[in-house]
Amino acid sequence: MGIALLPEYYARKINPDTFAAVPLTEPEICWQLTMAWKKHQRPTPALRAWLDIVRDEFRK
């Protein structure tokens, strides 16, 4: 048994036959997202994939 708080983007992707996703509505959770990485190193494939997801989601 466990519980996790996920951004809605990921909660929409989970299998509803296996997991229950319940939106939190009270109190409203406001997020300010900040990301940082070493600017003089080539980003890893995982970081590039994450940045693509974030860019796509925040363009909406």
Predicted model as a PDB file, atoms N, CA, C, CB and O in Angstrom, pLDDT in the B-factor column:
MODEL        1                                                                  
ATOM      1  N   MET A   1       0.839  -1.167   0.000  1.00 68.00           N  
ATOM      2  CA  MET A   1       0.000   0.000   0.000  1.00 68.00           C  
ATOM      3  C   MET A   1       0.879   1.223   0.000  1.00 68.00           C  
ATOM      4  CB  MET A   1      -0.952   0.001   1.196  1.00 68.00           C  
ATOM      5  O   MET A   1       1.900   1.256   0.687  1.00 68.00           O  
ATOM      6  N   GLY A   2       0.501   2.225  -0.757  1.00 79.00           N  
ATOM      7  CA  GLY A   2       1.268   3.456  -0.777  1.00 79.00           C  
ATOM      8  C   GLY A   2       0.474   4.568  -1.423  1.00 79.00           C  
ATOM      9  O   GLY A   2      -0.606   4.352  -1.973  1.00 79.00           O  
ATOM     10  N   ILE A   3       1.025   5.744  -1.346  1.00 81.00           N  
ATOM     11  CA  ILE A   3       0.391   6.914  -1.928  1.00 81.00           C  
ATOM     12  C   ILE A   3       1.492   7.772  -2.532  1.00 81.00           C  
ATOM     13  CB  ILE A   3      -0.445   7.712  -0.865  1.00 81.00           C  
ATOM     14  O   ILE A   3       2.608   7.817  -2.014  1.00 81.00           O  
ATOM     15  N   ALA A   4       1.178   8.442  -3.612  1.00 82.00           N  
ATOM     16  CA  ALA A   4       2.137   9.345  -4.244  1.00 82.00           C  
ATOM     17  C   ALA A   4       1.402  10.580  -4.733  1.00 82.00           C  
ATOM     18  CB  ALA A   4       2.880   8.647  -5.416  1.00 82.00           C  
ATOM     19  O   ALA A   4       0.260  10.498  -5.185  1.00 82.00           O  
ATOM     20  N   LEU A   5       2.057  11.709  -4.641  1.00 79.00           N  
ATOM     21  CA  LEU A   5       1.534  12.928  -5.230  1.00 79.00           C  
ATOM     22  C   LEU A   5       2.217  13.106  -6.572  1.00 79.00           C  
ATOM     23  CB  LEU A   5       1.761  14.166  -4.300  1.00 79.00           C  
ATOM     24  O   LEU A   5       3.442  13.186  -6.655  1.00 79.00           O  
ATOM     25  N   LEU A   6       1.415  13.168  -7.616  1.00 81.00           N  
ATOM     26  CA  LEU A   6       1.944  13.284  -8.965  1.00 81.00           C  
ATOM     27  C   LEU A   6       1.382  14.514  -9.654  1.00 81.00           C  
ATOM     28  CB  LEU A   6       1.626  12.031  -9.777  1.00 81.00           C  
ATOM     29  O   LEU A   6       0.238  14.895  -9.407  1.00 81.00           O  
ATOM     30  N   PRO A   7       2.166  15.132 -10.505  1.00 81.00           N  
ATOM     31  CA  PRO A   7       1.580  16.166 -11.351  1.00 81.00           C  
ATOM     32  C   PRO A   7       0.493  15.549 -12.229  1.00 81.00           C  
ATOM     33  CB  PRO A   7       2.670  16.851 -12.224  1.00 81.00           C  
ATOM     34  O   PRO A   7       0.574  14.378 -12.600  1.00 81.00           O  
ATOM     35  N   GLU A   8      -0.509  16.335 -12.553  1.00 81.00           N  
ATOM     36  CA  GLU A   8      -1.635  15.832 -13.343  1.00 81.00           C  
ATOM     37  C   GLU A   8      -1.172  15.195 -14.649  1.00 81.00           C  
ATOM     38  CB  GLU A   8      -2.615  16.962 -13.639  1.00 81.00           C  
ATOM     39  O   GLU A   8      -1.758  14.212 -15.104  1.00 81.00           O  
ATOM     40  N   TYR A   9      -0.126  15.748 -15.251  1.00 80.00           N  
ATOM     41  CA  TYR A   9       0.408  15.197 -16.505  1.00 80.00           C  
ATOM     42  C   TYR A   9       0.669  13.698 -16.367  1.00 80.00           C  
ATOM     43  CB  TYR A   9       1.709  15.928 -16.909  1.00 80.00           C  
ATOM     44  O   TYR A   9       0.302  12.924 -17.251  1.00 80.00           O  
ATOM     45  N   TYR A  10       1.293  13.286 -15.279  1.00 84.00           N  
ATOM     46  CA  TYR A  10       1.611  11.869 -15.085  1.00 84.00           C  
ATOM     47  C   TYR A  10       0.406  11.084 -14.584  1.00 84.00           C  
ATOM     48  CB  TYR A  10       2.768  11.717 -14.106  1.00 84.00           C  
ATOM     49  O   TYR A  10       0.237   9.918 -14.938  1.00 84.00           O  
ATOM     50  N   ALA A  11      -0.417  11.701 -13.778  1.00 85.00           N  
ATOM     51  CA  ALA A  11      -1.605  11.002 -13.282  1.00 85.00           C  
ATOM     52  C   ALA A  11      -2.521  10.591 -14.431  1.00 85.00           C  
ATOM     53  CB  ALA A  11      -2.372  11.888 -12.290  1.00 85.00           C  
ATOM     54  O   ALA A  11      -3.182   9.555 -14.355  1.00 85.00           O  
ATOM     55  N   ARG A  12      -2.565  11.393 -15.492  1.00 86.00           N  
ATOM     56  CA  ARG A  12      -3.399  11.050 -16.656  1.00 86.00           C  
ATOM     57  C   ARG A  12      -2.849   9.856 -17.411  1.00 86.00           C  
ATOM     58  CB  ARG A  12      -3.510  12.241 -17.598  1.00 86.00           C  
ATOM     59  O   ARG A  12      -3.583   9.236 -18.181  1.00 86.00           O  
ATOM     60  N   LYS A  13      -1.597   9.513 -17.221  1.00 87.00           N  
ATOM     61  CA  LYS A  13      -0.954   8.439 -17.977  1.00 87.00           C  
ATOM     62  C   LYS A  13      -0.962   7.082 -17.268  1.00 87.00           C  
ATOM     63  CB  LYS A  13       0.457   8.825 -18.277  1.00 87.00           C  
ATOM     64  O   LYS A  13      -0.594   6.071 -17.867  1.00 87.00           O  
ATOM     65  N   ILE A  14      -1.375   7.051 -16.003  1.00 86.00           N  
ATOM     66  CA  ILE A  14      -1.338   5.778 -15.291  1.00 86.00           C  
ATOM     67  C   ILE A  14      -2.528   4.907 -15.687  1.00 86.00           C  
ATOM     68  CB  ILE A  14      -1.329   6.010 -13.772  1.00 86.00           C  
ATOM     69  O   ILE A  14      -3.563   5.411 -16.123  1.00 86.00           O  
ATOM     70  N   ASN A  15      -2.367   3.621 -15.532  1.00 87.00           N  
ATOM     71  CA  ASN A  15      -3.400   2.654 -15.895  1.00 87.00           C  
ATOM     72  C   ASN A  15      -4.518   2.679 -14.846  1.00 87.00           C  
ATOM     73  CB  ASN A  15      -2.797   1.224 -16.024  1.00 87.00           C  
ATOM     74  O   ASN A  15      -4.286   2.315 -13.693  1.00 87.00           O  
ATOM     75  N   PRO A  16      -5.735   3.107 -15.238  1.00 86.00           N  
ATOM     76  CA  PRO A  16      -6.823   3.190 -14.255  1.00 86.00           C  
ATOM     77  C   PRO A  16      -7.311   1.822 -13.784  1.00 86.00           C  
ATOM     78  CB  PRO A  16      -7.985   3.957 -14.843  1.00 86.00           C  
ATOM     79  O   PRO A  16      -8.030   1.743 -12.788  1.00 86.00           O  
ATOM     80  N   ASP A  17      -6.938   0.744 -14.474  1.00 89.00           N  
ATOM     81  CA  ASP A  17      -7.303  -0.599 -14.006  1.00 89.00           C  
ATOM     82  C   ASP A  17      -6.427  -1.041 -12.838  1.00 89.00           C  
ATOM     83  CB  ASP A  17      -7.190  -1.609 -15.152  1.00 89.00           C  
ATOM     84  O   ASP A  17      -6.782  -1.956 -12.094  1.00 89.00           O  
ATOM     85  N   THR A  18      -5.283  -0.384 -12.685  1.00 87.00           N  
ATOM     86  CA  THR A  18      -4.329  -0.758 -11.646  1.00 87.00           C  
ATOM     87  C   THR A  18      -4.236   0.270 -10.527  1.00 87.00           C  
ATOM     88  CB  THR A  18      -2.972  -0.959 -12.253  1.00 87.00           C  
ATOM     89  O   THR A  18      -4.036  -0.086  -9.365  1.00 87.00           O  
ATOM     90  N   PHE A  19      -4.382   1.548 -10.878  1.00 87.00           N  
ATOM     91  CA  PHE A  19      -4.196   2.629  -9.907  1.00 87.00           C  
ATOM     92  C   PHE A  19      -5.414   3.540  -9.882  1.00 87.00           C  
ATOM     93  CB  PHE A  19      -2.932   3.442 -10.235  1.00 87.00           C  
ATOM     94  O   PHE A  19      -6.115   3.687 -10.884  1.00 87.00           O  
ATOM     95  N   ALA A  20      -5.653   4.139  -8.747  1.00 86.00           N  
ATOM     96  CA  ALA A  20      -6.704   5.147  -8.624  1.00 86.00           C  
ATOM     97  C   ALA A  20      -6.034   6.509  -8.512  1.00 86.00           C  
ATOM     98  CB  ALA A  20      -7.632   4.867  -7.387  1.00 86.00           C  
ATOM     99  O   ALA A  20      -5.138   6.702  -7.690  1.00 86.00           O  
ATOM    100  N   ALA A  21      -6.470   7.447  -9.336  1.00 85.00           N  
ATOM    101  CA  ALA A  21      -5.951   8.818  -9.276  1.00 85.00           C  
ATOM    102  C   ALA A  21      -7.085   9.725  -8.822  1.00 85.00           C  
ATOM    103  CB  ALA A  21      -5.374   9.283 -10.667  1.00 85.00           C  
ATOM    104  O   ALA A  21      -8.129   9.806  -9.469  1.00 85.00           O  
ATOM    105  N   VAL A  22      -6.871  10.392  -7.723  1.00 85.00           N  
ATOM    106  CA  VAL A  22      -7.894  11.275  -7.157  1.00 85.00           C  
ATOM    107  C   VAL A  22      -7.327  12.687  -7.124  1.00 85.00           C  
ATOM    108  CB  VAL A  22      -8.332  10.806  -5.720  1.00 85.00           C  
ATOM    109  O   VAL A  22      -6.337  12.934  -6.436  1.00 85.00           O  
ATOM    110  N   PRO A  23      -7.940  13.626  -7.860  1.00 83.00           N  
ATOM    111  CA  PRO A  23      -7.399  14.993  -7.858  1.00 83.00           C  
ATOM    112  C   PRO A  23      -7.562  15.659  -6.502  1.00 83.00           C  
ATOM    113  CB  PRO A  23      -8.084  15.837  -8.931  1.00 83.00           C  
ATOM    114  O   PRO A  23      -8.584  15.490  -5.836  1.00 83.00           O  
ATOM    115  N   LEU A  24      -6.561  16.408  -6.101  1.00 80.00           N  
ATOM    116  CA  LEU A  24      -6.639  17.196  -4.882  1.00 80.00           C  
ATOM    117  C   LEU A  24      -7.211  18.563  -5.250  1.00 80.00           C  
ATOM    118  CB  LEU A  24      -5.235  17.328  -4.190  1.00 80.00           C  
ATOM    119  O   LEU A  24      -6.664  19.264  -6.102  1.00 80.00           O  
ATOM    120  N   THR A  25      -8.302  18.931  -4.609  1.00 78.00           N  
ATOM    121  CA  THR A  25      -8.932  20.204  -4.945  1.00 78.00           C  
ATOM    122  C   THR A  25      -8.921  21.192  -3.783  1.00 78.00           C  
ATOM    123  CB  THR A  25     -10.351  19.969  -5.393  1.00 78.00           C  
ATOM    124  O   THR A  25      -8.992  22.401  -4.000  1.00 78.00           O  
ATOM    125  N   GLU A  26      -8.836  20.701  -2.582  1.00 77.00           N  
ATOM    126  CA  GLU A  26      -8.828  21.579  -1.402  1.00 77.00           C  
ATOM    127  C   GLU A  26      -7.718  21.112  -0.473  1.00 77.00           C  
ATOM    128  CB  GLU A  26     -10.219  21.572  -0.663  1.00 77.00           C  
ATOM    129  O   GLU A  26      -7.722  19.935  -0.114  1.00 77.00           O  
ATOM    130  N   PRO A  27      -6.821  21.895  -0.080  1.00 78.00           N  
ATOM    131  CA  PRO A  27      -6.574  23.251  -0.560  1.00 78.00           C  
ATOM    132  C   PRO A  27      -5.893  23.191  -1.921  1.00 78.00           C  
ATOM    133  CB  PRO A  27      -5.710  24.050   0.450  1.00 78.00           C  
ATOM    134  O   PRO A  27      -5.249  22.196  -2.256  1.00 78.00           O  
ATOM    135  N   GLU A  28      -6.034  24.247  -2.697  1.00 75.00           N  
ATOM    136  CA  GLU A  28      -5.388  24.314  -4.003  1.00 75.00           C  
ATOM    137  C   GLU A  28      -3.876  24.339  -3.803  1.00 75.00           C  
ATOM    138  CB  GLU A  28      -5.866  25.563  -4.802  1.00 75.00           C  
ATOM    139  O   GLU A  28      -3.356  25.044  -2.938  1.00 75.00           O  
ATOM    140  N   ILE A  29      -3.193  23.562  -4.616  1.00 73.00           N  
ATOM    141  CA  ILE A  29      -1.737  23.506  -4.530  1.00 73.00           C  
ATOM    142  C   ILE A  29      -1.173  24.305  -5.698  1.00 73.00           C  
ATOM    143  CB  ILE A  29      -1.214  22.023  -4.546  1.00 73.00           C  
ATOM    144  O   ILE A  29      -1.385  23.952  -6.858  1.00 73.00           O  
ATOM    145  N   CYS A  30      -0.462  25.370  -5.393  1.00 76.00           N  
ATOM    146  CA  CYS A  30       0.165  26.192  -6.429  1.00 76.00           C  
ATOM    147  C   CYS A  30       1.649  25.847  -6.481  1.00 76.00           C  
ATOM    148  CB  CYS A  30      -0.048  27.723  -6.153  1.00 76.00           C  
ATOM    149  O   CYS A  30       2.320  25.801  -5.451  1.00 76.00           O  
ATOM    150  N   TRP A  31       2.142  25.609  -7.660  1.00 72.00           N  
ATOM    151  CA  TRP A  31       3.527  25.208  -7.842  1.00 72.00           C  
ATOM    152  C   TRP A  31       4.283  26.283  -8.602  1.00 72.00           C  
ATOM    153  CB  TRP A  31       3.612  23.866  -8.580  1.00 72.00           C  
ATOM    154  O   TRP A  31       3.738  26.923  -9.501  1.00 72.00           O  
ATOM    155  N   GLN A  32       5.496  26.469  -8.246  1.00 74.00           N  
ATOM    156  CA  GLN A  32       6.444  27.197  -9.072  1.00 74.00           C  
ATOM    157  C   GLN A  32       7.563  26.211  -9.365  1.00 74.00           C  
ATOM    158  CB  GLN A  32       6.976  28.519  -8.363  1.00 74.00           C  
ATOM    159  O   GLN A  32       8.265  25.758  -8.461  1.00 74.00           O  
ATOM    160  N   LEU A  33       7.715  25.890 -10.625  1.00 68.00           N  
ATOM    161  CA  LEU A  33       8.697  24.887 -11.027  1.00 68.00           C  
ATOM    162  C   LEU A  33      10.006  25.569 -11.380  1.00 68.00           C  
ATOM    163  CB  LEU A  33       8.180  24.052 -12.219  1.00 68.00           C  
ATOM    164  O   LEU A  33      10.039  26.520 -12.161  1.00 68.00           O  
ATOM    165  N   THR A  34      11.067  25.075 -10.803  1.00 78.00           N  
ATOM    166  CA  THR A  34      12.408  25.540 -11.130  1.00 78.00           C  
ATOM    167  C   THR A  34      13.261  24.324 -11.415  1.00 78.00           C  
ATOM    168  CB  THR A  34      13.018  26.400  -9.981  1.00 78.00           C  
ATOM    169  O   THR A  34      13.243  23.346 -10.669  1.00 78.00           O  
ATOM    170  N   MET A  35      14.004  24.395 -12.494  1.00 79.00           N  
ATOM    171  CA  MET A  35      14.888  23.282 -12.848  1.00 79.00           C  
ATOM    172  C   MET A  35      16.293  23.833 -13.023  1.00 79.00           C  
ATOM    173  CB  MET A  35      14.403  22.552 -14.149  1.00 79.00           C  
ATOM    174  O   MET A  35      16.475  24.964 -13.474  1.00 79.00           O  
ATOM    175  N   ALA A  36      17.266  23.042 -12.670  1.00 84.00           N  
ATOM    176  CA  ALA A  36      18.655  23.462 -12.810  1.00 84.00           C  
ATOM    177  C   ALA A  36      19.497  22.255 -13.206  1.00 84.00           C  
ATOM    178  CB  ALA A  36      19.184  24.101 -11.493  1.00 84.00           C  
ATOM    179  O   ALA A  36      19.230  21.126 -12.795  1.00 84.00           O  
ATOM    180  N   TRP A  37      20.511  22.518 -14.004  1.00 83.00           N  
ATOM    181  CA  TRP A  37      21.462  21.485 -14.375  1.00 83.00           C  
ATOM    182  C   TRP A  37      22.775  22.165 -14.715  1.00 83.00           C  
ATOM    183  CB  TRP A  37      20.941  20.625 -15.569  1.00 83.00           C  
ATOM    184  O   TRP A  37      22.820  23.380 -14.912  1.00 83.00           O  
ATOM    185  N   LYS A  38      23.832  21.392 -14.783  1.00 84.00           N  
ATOM    186  CA  LYS A  38      25.149  21.946 -15.074  1.00 84.00           C  
ATOM    187  C   LYS A  38      25.180  22.418 -16.525  1.00 84.00           C  
ATOM    188  CB  LYS A  38      26.270  20.897 -14.806  1.00 84.00           C  
ATOM    189  O   LYS A  38      25.007  21.618 -17.445  1.00 84.00           O  
ATOM    190  N   LYS A  39      25.400  23.715 -16.729  1.00 84.00           N  
ATOM    191  CA  LYS A  39      25.293  24.261 -18.069  1.00 84.00           C  
ATOM    192  C   LYS A  39      26.507  23.959 -18.948  1.00 84.00           C  
ATOM    193  CB  LYS A  39      25.092  25.737 -17.988  1.00 84.00           C  
ATOM    194  O   LYS A  39      26.436  24.134 -20.165  1.00 84.00           O  
ATOM    195  N   HIS A  40      27.596  23.519 -18.371  1.00 91.00           N  
ATOM    196  CA  HIS A  40      28.790  23.229 -19.166  1.00 91.00           C  
ATOM    197  C   HIS A  40      28.966  21.735 -19.418  1.00 91.00           C  
ATOM    198  CB  HIS A  40      30.022  23.779 -18.471  1.00 91.00           C  
ATOM    199  O   HIS A  40      30.037  21.293 -19.836  1.00 91.00           O  
ATOM    200  N   GLN A  41      27.920  20.965 -19.164  1.00 90.00           N  
ATOM    201  CA  GLN A  41      27.962  19.534 -19.458  1.00 90.00           C  
ATOM    202  C   GLN A  41      26.858  19.221 -20.458  1.00 90.00           C  
ATOM    203  CB  GLN A  41      27.801  18.677 -18.156  1.00 90.00           C  
ATOM    204  O   GLN A  41      25.787  19.828 -20.426  1.00 90.00           O  
ATOM    205  N   ARG A  42      27.125  18.280 -21.334  1.00 91.00           N  
ATOM    206  CA  ARG A  42      26.115  17.851 -22.289  1.00 91.00           C  
ATOM    207  C   ARG A  42      24.986  17.161 -21.526  1.00 91.00           C  
ATOM    208  CB  ARG A  42      26.727  16.902 -23.368  1.00 91.00           C  
ATOM    209  O   ARG A  42      25.246  16.298 -20.687  1.00 91.00           O  
ATOM    210  N   PRO A  43      23.724  17.537 -21.811  1.00 89.00           N  
ATOM    211  CA  PRO A  43      22.608  16.890 -21.099  1.00 89.00           C  
ATOM    212  C   PRO A  43      22.505  15.406 -21.467  1.00 89.00           C  
ATOM    213  CB  PRO A  43      21.276  17.606 -21.422  1.00 89.00           C  
ATOM    214  O   PRO A  43      22.737  15.012 -22.610  1.00 89.00           O  
ATOM    215  N   THR A  44      22.156  14.617 -20.484  1.00 91.00           N  
ATOM    216  CA  THR A  44      21.973  13.187 -20.716  1.00 91.00           C  
ATOM    217  C   THR A  44      20.699  12.968 -21.533  1.00 91.00           C  
ATOM    218  CB  THR A  44      21.907  12.408 -19.366  1.00 91.00           C  
ATOM    219  O   THR A  44      19.855  13.863 -21.595  1.00 91.00           O  
ATOM    220  N   PRO A  45      20.541  11.814 -22.152  1.00 94.00           N  
ATOM    221  CA  PRO A  45      19.289  11.514 -22.857  1.00 94.00           C  
ATOM    222  C   PRO A  45      18.070  11.621 -21.942  1.00 94.00           C  
ATOM    223  CB  PRO A  45      19.354  10.118 -23.461  1.00 94.00           C  
ATOM    224  O   PRO A  45      17.006  12.057 -22.382  1.00 94.00           O  
ATOM    225  N   ALA A  46      18.212  11.226 -20.671  1.00 91.00           N  
ATOM    226  CA  ALA A  46      17.084  11.318 -19.736  1.00 91.00           C  
ATOM    227  C   ALA A  46      16.715  12.780 -19.485  1.00 91.00           C  
ATOM    228  CB  ALA A  46      17.426  10.616 -18.399  1.00 91.00           C  
ATOM    229  O   ALA A  46      15.533  13.120 -19.449  1.00 91.00           O  
ATOM    230  N   LEU A  47      17.707  13.639 -19.314  1.00 88.00           N  
ATOM    231  CA  LEU A  47      17.428  15.065 -19.106  1.00 88.00           C  
ATOM    232  C   LEU A  47      16.786  15.669 -20.348  1.00 88.00           C  
ATOM    233  CB  LEU A  47      18.721  15.827 -18.750  1.00 88.00           C  
ATOM    234  O   LEU A  47      15.829  16.434 -20.231  1.00 88.00           O  
ATOM    235  N   ARG A  48      17.289  15.346 -21.522  1.00 90.00           N  
ATOM    236  CA  ARG A  48      16.689  15.879 -22.758  1.00 90.00           C  
ATOM    237  C   ARG A  48      15.241  15.445 -22.882  1.00 90.00           C  
ATOM    238  CB  ARG A  48      17.483  15.417 -23.993  1.00 90.00           C  
ATOM    239  O   ARG A  48      14.389  16.248 -23.263  1.00 90.00           O  
ATOM    240  N   ALA A  49      14.944  14.177 -22.565  1.00 92.00           N  
ATOM    241  CA  ALA A  49      13.560  13.682 -22.630  1.00 92.00           C  
ATOM    242  C   ALA A  49      12.681  14.424 -21.637  1.00 92.00           C  
ATOM    243  CB  ALA A  49      13.507  12.166 -22.351  1.00 92.00           C  
ATOM    244  O   ALA A  49      11.557  14.802 -21.969  1.00 92.00           O  
ATOM    245  N   TRP A  50      13.176  14.638 -20.423  1.00 87.00           N  
ATOM    246  CA  TRP A  50      12.408  15.362 -19.394  1.00 87.00           C  
ATOM    247  C   TRP A  50      12.132  16.791 -19.841  1.00 87.00           C  
ATOM    248  CB  TRP A  50      13.167  15.366 -18.044  1.00 87.00           C  
ATOM    249  O   TRP A  50      11.011  17.280 -19.696  1.00 87.00           O  
ATOM    250  N   LEU A  51      13.141  17.463 -20.383  1.00 87.00           N  
ATOM    251  CA  LEU A  51      12.961  18.834 -20.849  1.00 87.00           C  
ATOM    252  C   LEU A  51      11.932  18.912 -21.971  1.00 87.00           C  
ATOM    253  CB  LEU A  51      14.291  19.409 -21.321  1.00 87.00           C  
ATOM    254  O   LEU A  51      11.152  19.863 -22.032  1.00 87.00           O  
ATOM    255  N   ASP A  52      11.923  17.920 -22.859  1.00 90.00           N  
ATOM    256  CA  ASP A  52      10.912  17.873 -23.923  1.00 90.00           C  
ATOM    257  C   ASP A  52       9.503  17.777 -23.342  1.00 90.00           C  
ATOM    258  CB  ASP A  52      11.174  16.682 -24.858  1.00 90.00           C  
ATOM    259  O   ASP A  52       8.589  18.458 -23.807  1.00 90.00           O  
ATOM    260  N   ILE A  53       9.331  16.935 -22.330  1.00 86.00           N  
ATOM    261  CA  ILE A  53       8.022  16.780 -21.685  1.00 86.00           C  
ATOM    262  C   ILE A  53       7.594  18.097 -21.046  1.00 86.00           C  
ATOM    263  CB  ILE A  53       8.064  15.655 -20.620  1.00 86.00           C  
ATOM    264  O   ILE A  53       6.461  18.544 -21.232  1.00 86.00           O  
ATOM    265  N   VAL A  54       8.497  18.713 -20.298  1.00 83.00           N  
ATOM    266  CA  VAL A  54       8.173  19.966 -19.608  1.00 83.00           C  
ATOM    267  C   VAL A  54       7.835  21.061 -20.614  1.00 83.00           C  
ATOM    268  CB  VAL A  54       9.347  20.413 -18.711  1.00 83.00           C  
ATOM    269  O   VAL A  54       6.855  21.784 -20.435  1.00 83.00           O  
ATOM    270  N   ARG A  55       8.631  21.189 -21.662  1.00 85.00           N  
ATOM    271  CA  ARG A  55       8.361  22.216 -22.679  1.00 85.00           C  
ATOM    272  C   ARG A  55       7.003  21.998 -23.333  1.00 85.00           C  
ATOM    273  CB  ARG A  55       9.461  22.216 -23.749  1.00 85.00           C  
ATOM    274  O   ARG A  55       6.239  22.947 -23.510  1.00 85.00           O  
ATOM    275  N   ASP A  56       6.699  20.752 -23.693  1.00 86.00           N  
ATOM    276  CA  ASP A  56       5.406  20.452 -24.325  1.00 86.00           C  
ATOM    277  C   ASP A  56       4.248  20.779 -23.385  1.00 86.00           C  
ATOM    278  CB  ASP A  56       5.342  18.969 -24.743  1.00 86.00           C  
ATOM    279  O   ASP A  56       3.254  21.366 -23.812  1.00 86.00           O  
ATOM    280  N   GLU A  57       4.364  20.410 -22.129  1.00 79.00           N  
ATOM    281  CA  GLU A  57       3.279  20.610 -21.182  1.00 79.00           C  
ATOM    282  C   GLU A  57       3.063  22.087 -20.866  1.00 79.00           C  
ATOM    283  CB  GLU A  57       3.557  19.846 -19.906  1.00 79.00           C  
ATOM    284  O   GLU A  57       1.920  22.528 -20.741  1.00 79.00           O  
ATOM    285  N   PHE A  58       4.138  22.851 -20.737  1.00 77.00           N  
ATOM    286  CA  PHE A  58       3.998  24.254 -20.351  1.00 77.00           C  
ATOM    287  C   PHE A  58       3.697  25.181 -21.527  1.00 77.00           C  
ATOM    288  CB  PHE A  58       5.252  24.714 -19.666  1.00 77.00           C  
ATOM    289  O   PHE A  58       3.410  26.362 -21.325  1.00 77.00           O  
ATOM    290  N   ARG A  59       3.758  24.664 -22.741  1.00 77.00           N  
ATOM    291  CA  ARG A  59       3.344  25.466 -23.899  1.00 77.00           C  
ATOM    292  C   ARG A  59       1.839  25.600 -23.964  1.00 77.00           C  
ATOM    293  CB  ARG A  59       3.863  24.851 -25.192  1.00 77.00           C  
ATOM    294  O   ARG A  59       1.321  26.511 -24.609  1.00 77.00           O  
ATOM    295  N   LYS A  60       1.138  24.705 -23.306  1.00 65.00           N  
ATOM    296  CA  LYS A  60      -0.339  24.680 -23.367  1.00 65.00           C  
ATOM    297  C   LYS A  60      -0.934  25.869 -22.668  1.00 65.00           C  
ATOM    298  CB  LYS A  60      -0.890  23.400 -22.750  1.00 65.00           C  
ATOM    299  O   LYS A  60      -2.156  26.010 -22.621  1.00 65.00           O  
TER     300      LYS A  60                                                      
ENDMDL                                                                          
END                                                                             
